[in-house]
Amino acid sequence: MQILLAFIIGAAIGMAIHFLVPDRGTRGVAVGPIVGATAAGLVWLVLTWAGVGIDTPWPWLSALIAPIVTWPVLAVMSRLRVQGDARRKAELKLL
């Protein structure tokens, strides 16, 4: 049941990262929280299956650290979208 806390923490960190990464208008507002929650929940799940209990700090720290992968994911998504839009505009001769 504590995995829900990891999902909530991951979603909150993912939402914060969504607003920190530039070009946020090129991606959906839910992408950051979903990526953050998935990363935190996945690491929590793996640690739980590995036998690490919630009485240790590792699952809690992982829930705070794992959503950091949201930053590069959003940065790459934004860069690809901007490049794709520029390429499409050039093809359509809208520039």
N, C-alpha and C positions, 0 to 999 in steps of 0.2 A: 504494500500500500504506500510505502514511503517513496516509491518511484514517481508518484504524482508530484511530490515536491521537486524532484529533479526536472520533471517536465515544466513545471511552473517557473522554476529558476531559469532554466534554459530559454524558455519563451521570453521572459523579461529581459534577459541579457541579449537575446536575438533582436528584440524590439529596439533596445538601446543602440545596438550596432547598426540597425537599419537606418537610424537617423544620423549616425556618424559617417557612414560611407557615402561619398559623393554620388551624384546622379541617381538619387532615390526615385526620381520620377520615371525611370526606365524599367522598374520592376514593381511587382505587386507589394502591397504593404504587409501581407501575411507571410512573405517568403522568409524574411529574417527570423521572426518568431518560430516558424515551423522548422527551419534548419537548426536553430539554437535548441529547441525542445527535443528534436530528434537526436542531436549529438549528445546532450546531457542524459537523455533516457537510455540511449544505446550504451554509453560508458557505464552508467549505473547498472544496467542489466548484465553487462559482461562482468563487472566486479562482483555482483551478487552471485552469478553462476560460478565464479571462481572461488567462492567461499568467503569473500570479504564481508564481514557483518556491518550493520549500520552503527554499531557501537564504536567503530574505528572512524577516524576522520577522512579516510580515503574516498568513500562514496560522496561525501559532502563536498570535499575539495574538487572532485571530478565534476560534480554538477556545476561548480563555479568556473572551472577551467575549460571543460570540453566545448562549451558554446563559442569559444574564441574562434573556432573554425568557420564560424558564420562570416567573419570579416573577409577572408580571402574568397569565399564562395560568392558573396555579394559583390565584391570588387570585380571578380572575373565576369559575373553575369552582366554587370553594368557596362564594363568595357566591351564585351561582345555585342551587347545591344546597341551601344553608340556606334561601333564600327559597322554593324549590320545596317543600321539606319542610314549612315553616311553612304554606304555602298549602294543601298537601294535608291537613295535620292540621286546619286550620280547616274545610275542606270536609267532612271526616269527623267533625267536632265532637269531636276528641280533646283539645282544649286545655282 
